[in-house]
Amino acid sequence: MSQENSEKVEKEVTQDEVINQTAAEAKTEEGIPSAEELTEEQKLREDLAAEKDKFLRLFAEFENYKKRTSKERLDLFKTANQEVLQVMLPVLDDFDRALAQIAKSEDDVLFKGVELIHNKLKDTLVSKGLEQVELKAGDAFNADFAEAITSIPAPSDDLKGKIVDVVEKGYKLGDKIIRFPKVVLGN
């Protein structure tokens, strides 16, 4: 009897499987995917979406890298001469002082000769991107563009908190200041 029961159970299981399989085939034929296929398809879609997201992020990161390196490269080209120009600034200052002293003498030929050399040096440095930071007595002090070396009592009330004298000229290369002008403030 137990053998008969087990055969009946096997037949019932087999019949249930056949019914489920037939229903699944019918659904598939109708265009409705079975639950197992749906989950597998969903998994594939999720995997595809994850890979697509990963690809888009990698692509965006690479584009950002290209933009950043190209910007850094342009900045490097703009400031490549910075070291050489900074070394030449004291020479330019010496020429300015020499011109001021020679102008006091009465030797016009000497003044013209030194002025020609000074202008040639200055023009060469300007052609490489050097610009003078324009400050003069009476301008408002801005710590972003000038360095205050001392403060003195203001000669007049309108110079209080303003620049009284420019001791050393400042220069910039492009938009970057490579030497801040040294100024005296009135208090």
Wavefront OBJ file of the C-alpha trace (Angstrom):
o trace
v 0.000 0.000 0.000
v 2.804 2.385 0.702
v 4.175 1.583 -2.692
v 0.871 2.514 -4.279
v 0.754 5.789 -2.327
v 4.242 6.725 -3.399
v 3.380 5.991 -7.042
v 0.251 8.154 -6.728
v 2.310 10.975 -5.210
v 4.839 10.698 -8.038
v 2.043 10.748 -10.586
v 0.482 13.774 -8.872
v 3.829 15.564 -8.788
v 4.412 14.692 -12.366
v 0.948 15.872 -13.303
v 1.492 19.147 -11.387
v 4.779 19.706 -13.209
v 3.145 19.043 -16.547
v 0.334 21.460 -15.737
v 2.818 24.193 -14.640
v 4.985 23.600 -17.691
v 2.000 23.730 -20.011
v 0.784 26.947 -18.368
v 4.252 28.497 -18.705
v 4.419 27.520 -22.372
v 0.972 28.958 -22.936
v 1.957 32.242 -21.270
v 5.149 32.385 -23.311
v 3.249 31.745 -26.507
v 0.840 34.522 -25.571
v 3.775 36.922 -25.093
v 3.582 36.998 -21.307
v 6.941 35.923 -19.844
v 7.007 33.501 -16.988
v 8.113 34.617 -13.518
v 11.539 32.994 -13.911
v 12.180 34.636 -17.282
v 10.969 37.972 -15.970
v 13.416 37.937 -13.098
v 16.247 36.892 -15.386
v 15.322 39.637 -17.830
v 15.117 42.125 -14.983
v 18.531 41.021 -13.777
v 19.964 41.522 -17.239
v 18.367 44.953 -17.506
v 19.691 45.939 -14.076
v 23.163 44.693 -15.048
v 22.936 46.635 -18.301
v 21.818 49.787 -16.470
v 24.644 49.400 -13.932
v 27.244 48.948 -16.672
v 25.811 51.880 -18.634
v 25.953 54.064 -15.505
v 29.523 52.953 -14.837
v 30.466 53.732 -18.445
v 28.851 57.188 -18.339
v 30.597 58.029 -15.074
v 33.944 56.863 -16.447
v 33.406 58.858 -19.630
v 32.475 61.997 -17.651
v 35.495 61.551 -15.393
v 37.758 61.235 -18.433
v 36.269 64.370 -20.014
v 36.848 66.281 -16.764
v 40.427 64.982 -16.685
v 41.023 66.188 -20.255
v 39.612 69.641 -19.480
v 41.618 69.934 -16.255
v 44.916 68.895 -17.866
v 44.389 71.193 -20.839
v 43.668 74.100 -18.467
v 46.768 73.251 -16.407
v 48.807 73.096 -19.596
v 47.599 76.535 -20.713
v 48.365 77.953 -17.267
v 51.821 76.408 -17.419
v 52.498 77.994 -20.804
v 51.284 81.356 -19.525
v 53.571 81.295 -16.498
v 56.520 79.338 -17.935
v 58.645 82.497 -18.063
v 57.756 83.510 -14.515
v 61.069 82.488 -12.958
v 63.163 84.234 -15.601
v 61.027 87.369 -15.425
v 61.252 87.487 -11.627
v 65.051 87.356 -11.857
v 65.024 90.209 -14.392
v 62.858 92.537 -12.270
v 65.735 93.805 -10.081
v 67.675 94.634 -13.263
v 64.689 96.629 -14.514
v 64.499 98.421 -11.150
v 68.209 99.273 -11.378
v 67.648 100.736 -14.849
v 64.798 102.872 -13.495
v 67.026 104.213 -10.706
v 69.909 104.787 -13.144
v 67.638 106.722 -15.492
v 66.448 108.906 -12.617
v 70.029 109.736 -11.630
v 71.269 110.274 -15.184
v 68.319 112.598 -15.859
v 69.673 114.872 -13.126
v 72.989 115.181 -14.934
v 73.389 117.341 -17.972
v 74.716 114.609 -20.263
v 71.863 114.148 -22.741
v 73.749 111.630 -24.888
v 74.334 109.333 -21.904
v 70.684 109.685 -20.875
v 69.478 108.816 -24.405
v 71.763 105.749 -24.600
v 70.681 104.334 -21.230
v 67.045 105.146 -22.021
v 67.266 103.174 -25.289
v 68.674 100.121 -23.486
v 66.047 100.482 -20.729
v 63.209 100.696 -23.249
v 64.513 97.700 -25.177
v 64.697 95.590 -22.001
v 61.265 96.756 -20.889
v 59.711 96.061 -24.317
v 61.253 92.586 -24.374
v 59.816 91.765 -20.941
v 56.415 93.170 -21.913
v 56.420 91.011 -25.058
v 56.834 87.971 -22.784
v 53.683 88.950 -20.868
v 55.024 91.144 -18.073
v 52.750 94.001 -16.988
v 53.270 96.644 -14.341
v 50.710 96.830 -11.529
v 49.469 100.389 -11.757
v 49.413 102.084 -8.327
v 50.098 105.662 -7.388
v 49.931 107.907 -4.361
v 46.354 108.607 -3.358
v 44.950 105.220 -4.457
v 42.985 103.165 -1.948
v 45.023 100.354 -0.385
v 43.988 96.824 -1.351
v 45.953 93.998 0.277
v 45.162 91.732 -2.694
v 47.206 93.937 -5.022
v 49.838 95.609 -2.840
v 52.082 94.981 0.147
v 52.215 97.647 2.865
v 55.729 97.902 4.267
v 55.049 100.733 6.729
v 52.604 103.438 7.639
v 53.361 107.067 8.365
v 51.252 109.994 9.526
v 49.258 111.125 6.518
v 50.462 114.454 5.070
v 46.804 115.392 4.498
v 43.433 114.125 5.685
v 42.479 112.794 2.267
v 45.469 110.349 2.334
v 44.466 108.621 5.588
v 44.204 104.884 4.929
v 45.449 105.395 1.383
v 48.755 104.930 -0.393
v 51.208 107.742 0.312
v 54.183 106.419 -1.687
v 55.086 103.450 -3.924
v 58.536 102.227 -2.830
v 58.879 99.346 -5.303
v 56.859 98.688 -8.446
v 54.795 95.551 -8.731
v 54.464 93.317 -11.770
v 52.092 90.666 -12.997
v 52.333 87.938 -15.593
v 48.950 87.514 -17.223
v 46.460 87.704 -14.359
v 48.898 86.467 -11.707
v 50.893 88.958 -9.667
v 54.520 87.815 -9.547
v 55.761 90.721 -7.424
v 53.492 92.838 -5.254
v 54.144 96.583 -5.208
v 55.567 97.760 -1.887
v 53.728 100.824 -0.611
v 53.683 103.229 2.338
v 50.280 103.933 3.907
v 49.066 107.079 5.572
v 47.423 106.787 8.988
l 1 2 3 4 5 6 7 8 9 10 11 12 13 14 15 16 17 18 19 20 21 22 23 24 25 26 27 28 29 30 31 32 33 34 35 36 37 38 39 40 41 42 43 44 45 46 47 48 49 50 51 52 53 54 55 56 57 58 59 60 61 62 63 64 65 66 67 68 69 70 71 72 73 74 75 76 77 78 79 80 81 82 83 84 85 86 87 88 89 90 91 92 93 94 95 96 97 98 99 100 101 102 103 104 105 106 107 108 109 110 111 112 113 114 115 116 117 118 119 120 121 122 123 124 125 126 127 128 129 130 131 132 133 134 135 136 137 138 139 140 141 142 143 144 145 146 147 148 149 150 151 152 153 154 155 156 157 158 159 160 161 162 163 164 165 166 167 168 169 170 171 172 173 174 175 176 177 178 179 180 181 182 183 184 185 186 187
